[in-house]
Amino acid sequence: MFLHGRINSVPISVISFLRQLGVIWNVLGVFVLMILIPSVATKRASLKFAFTHFNTKNEDGIKSKPNIFLLGLLMSQYTLIGYDASAHMTEETKGADRNRPKGIASEVGIFIIVGWGYILGISFAVTNIPYFLRESNDAGRYAIGEMFYLAF
């Protein structure tokens, strides 16, 4: 709590710098991961597997490919960290009436592209889906954790 109070007592230029640093960290970090994960993975999926394979043999009972596709789209939400920050911070910007919609639209657009790239990188690094979902693997059914464990 003390740290947050201290950060909020610094000049607005410092807070602006920290915000910009956060955006750069989010975008650059995900960009590095979406290139690094498939490049260091010991096995890579083919284009056909990455774009057409649906795991219908799962323990959750979801057999419908459209439902699996829609659930897969939820993964991109993890790249939308802080997407609403521009809406909350527009009172402190110049020309907020015009810059608020631009900020929200550009932020969501950027994270859609970055999120798709992240999912694409993960799709090429995952080759054996039943193994990644097995309770006995090192990450205990946490597929993304197991992928990171095997890649690094």
TORFIBA-723249 format. One line per 10 residues: for each residue x, y, z of N, C-alpha, C. Coordinates in steps of 0.05 Angstrom, whole numbers. Each point is the difference from the previous one (the first is absolute). Layout:
X/Y/Z/X/Y/Z/X/Y/Z  ...
This chain:
17/-24/0/-17/24/0/18/25/0  21/-1/15/18/23/1/12/5/-27  8/-21/-15/11/3/-26/-19/13/-19  -25/-8/0/-21/12/-17/-4/29/6  0/7/26/-3/28/8/24/16/-10  24/-12/2/24/14/-9/0/5/-30  -9/-21/-15/-1/3/-29/-20/22/-8  -23/1/14/-20/20/-7/8/28/9  21/3/15/8/27/9/22/11/-18  9/-15/-19/21/11/-19/-13/16/-22
15/16/-14/-11/16/-22/-13/-17/-21  -19/12/-15/-15/-14/-20/18/-10/-23  22/14/-5/18/-9/-21/12/-28/7  6/-5/26/10/-26/8/-21/-21/-3  -25/6/8/-22/-19/-3/-4/-6/-29  1/20/-18/-2/-4/-28/22/-19/-11  24/5/9/22/-18/-8/-5/-29/10  -9/-3/24/-5/-27/10/-23/-14/-15  -20/16/-8/-21/-12/-17/10/-9/-27  17/17/-12/11/-7/-26/19/-24/2
15/-1/22/17/-23/5/-17/-26/3  -23/2/13/-17/-23/3/-11/-10/-26  -8/18/-18/-10/-8/-26/22/-13/-16  24/12/0/23/-11/-14/6/-28/11  0/-3/26/6/-26/13/-20/-21/-8  -26/7/0/-21/-19/-8/3/-8/-29  2/19/-18/2/-7/-29/26/-14/-7  22/11/10/26/-12/-7/3/-27/13  -9/-3/24/2/-26/14/-15/-22/-15  -25/6/-8/-15/-20/-15/12/-5/-27
10/21/-13/12/-2/-26/25/-19/1  16/4/21/24/-17/4/-9/-29/4  -20/-4/17/-10/-27/6/-11/-13/-25  -15/15/-17/-12/-13/-23/20/-8/-21  24/11/1/22/-8/-18/18/-21/14  5/4/25/19/-17/15/-11/-28/5  -26/-2/8/-11/-26/7/2/-20/-24  -10/7/-24/3/-21/-21/28/-4/-9  17/20/3/28/-3/-9/17/-17/18  -6/-1/26/16/-17/19/-14/-26/6
-25/-4/-9/-14/-25/5/15/-23/-13  1/-23/14/14/-23/-11/-15/-12/-24  -27/1/1/-16/-10/-22/-19/23/-8  -4/2/-26/-18/21/-10/-23/-13/-16  -23/11/2/-23/-10/-15/1/10/-28  -12/-15/-18/-1/8/-28/-22/21/-3  0/13/-23/-20/20/-6/-28/-12/1  -3/-24/-12/-26/-13/0/-9/-6/28  17/-10/17/-7/-6/28/-8/25/15  16/21/-3/-5/25/15/-26/14/-8
-8/-2/-25/-23/14/-10/-25/-17/-2  2/-26/0/-24/-17/-5/-6/-20/22  18/-5/18/-4/-22/20/-16/11/23  -21/-15/8/-16/6/23/1/-25/18  6/4/25/1/-23/19/-28/-6/10  -14/-18/-14/-27/-8/8/0/-23/20  23/-12/5/3/-22/19/9/12/27  -17/15/13/8/12/25/-18/-10/23  9/5/24/-14/-10/24/-23/19/7  -2/23/-12/-20/19/7/-27/-5/-14
0/-18/-19/-25/-7/-14/-8/19/-22  18/18/-8/-6/19/-22/9/-13/-26  -19/-8/-16/6/-14/-25/-4/17/-25  -14/23/3/-7/17/-22/24/17/-8  8/-2/-25/23/16/-10/-6/31/1  -24/9/-6/-5/29/3/2/9/29  -9/-16/19/2/7/28/29/1/9  16/-20/-10/28/0/7/14/24/-12  -7/8/-24/11/24/-13/-6/25/17  -26/3/8/-8/23/16/14/1/27
3/-23/13/15/-1/25/29/7/-4  12/-8/-23/27/7/-6/4/30/-4  -20/14/-9/2/29/-3/2/14/27  -8/-13/22/2/12/26/29/4/8  18/-15/-11/28/3/7/11/27/-6  -11/13/-21/10/27/-7/-7/20/22  -18/-6/17/-7/20/21/23/4/19  19/-19/2/22/3/18/20/22/-9  -2/7/-26/17/22/-9/-13/27/3  -25/1/9/-14/25/3/3/11/29
24/-2/10/5/10/27/-1/31/-1  -17/12/15/-1/29/2/-11/14/-24  -16/-14/-16/-11/13/-24/-19/23/7  -11/-1/24/-18/21/8/14/24/12  26/-1/3/15/21/13/-3/27/-15  -1/-1/-27/-3/25/-15/-27/13/6  -21/-16/5/-26/12/6/1/13/27  14/-11/19/2/12/27/18/24/2  20/1/-18/20/21/2/-5/24/-18  -22/0/-15/-4/21/-20/-6/28/12
-8/0/25/-5/26/12/26/17/2  22/-14/0/26/14/3/14/6/-27  -14/-5/-22/13/4/-26/-12/25/-14  15/10/-18/-9/23/-16/-19/-11/-22  -22/14/-5/-19/-8/-20/-13/-27/6  -8/-4/25/-10/-26/9/-25/-9/-16  -16/19/-10/-24/-7/-15/7/-14/-26  22/6/-12/9/-13/-25/20/-22/5  17/3/20/21/-20/4/-9/-25/15  -22/2/16/-10/-23/14/-8/-23/-20
-17/6/-20/-7/-22/-18/24/-10/-16  18/18/-8/24/-9/-14/17/-18/17  3/7/25/16/-16/18/-11/-28/5  -26/-1/4/-13/-26/5/1/-17/-25  -7/11/-23/0/-15/-25/28/-10/-7  20/17/3/27/-8/-8/10/-21/20  -6/3/25/9/-19/20/-12/-28/-5  -26/-1/-4/-13/-26/-6/10/-11/-26  4/16/-20/10/-9/-26/28/-12/2  17/14/15/28/-10/4/0/-26/14
-16/-3/21/0/-24/16/-14/-23/-14  -18/5/-19/-11/-21/-17/22/-12/-17  16/17/-12/22/-10/-17/21/-15/17  7/12/22/21/-12/17/-11/-26/12  -25/-1/9/-12/-24/11/-2/-22/-21  -6/6/-24/-1/-20/-21/28/-11/-5  20/17/0/27/-9/-4/9/-18/23  -8/6/24/7/-16/24/-13/-28/-3  -25/-1/-7/-14/-25/-3/13/-16/-23  8/13/-21/13/-13/-23/26/-12/9
16/14/16/25/-10/10/-4/-25/17  -20/1/17/-6/-22/18/-10/-24/-17  -16/5/-21/-10/-21/-17/22/-16/-14  22/13/-6/22/-14/-13/18/-14/20  -1/7/25/16/-13/21/-13/-24/12  -26/-2/-2/-15/-23/12/-5/-21/-22  11/-24/4/-3/-21/-20/-16/-23/10  2/-7/26/-14/-23/11/-20/10/21  -23/6/-8/-20/13/18/-8/-18/23  -5/-27/-4/-6/-16/23/22/0/22
25/1/-8/22/1/19/-2/26/17  -5/22/-14/-1/26/14/-23/2/20  -21/-16/-5/-24/1/17/1/-23/21  21/-15/0/2/-23/19/7/10/28  -13/-12/20/4/8/28/29/-7/9  12/-20/-13/26/-10/9/24/16/-11  -6/19/-18/23/16/-10/11/19/22  22/13/-6/13/16/21/-17/24/9  -17/10/-18/-16/23/7/-28/-8/10  -6/-26/0/-26/-9/10/-24/11/-14
-3/-6/-26/-22/8/-17/0/29/-8  19/16/9/2/28/-8/16/1/-26  -14/0/-23/13/-4/-26/20/21/-6  -6/25/5/18/22/-7/25/-2/18  -4/-6/26/23/-4/17/18/-22/-9  -12/-22/-8/16/-23/-10/15/7/-26  -13/16/-17/13/9/-25/25/17/7  -3/18/19/23/17/8/22/-18/12  -8/-19/16/19/-18/14/16/-16/-21  -14/-11/-20/14/-15/-21/17/18/-18
-10/24/-6/15/17/-18/25/12/12  -1/6/26/23/12/13/14/-18/20
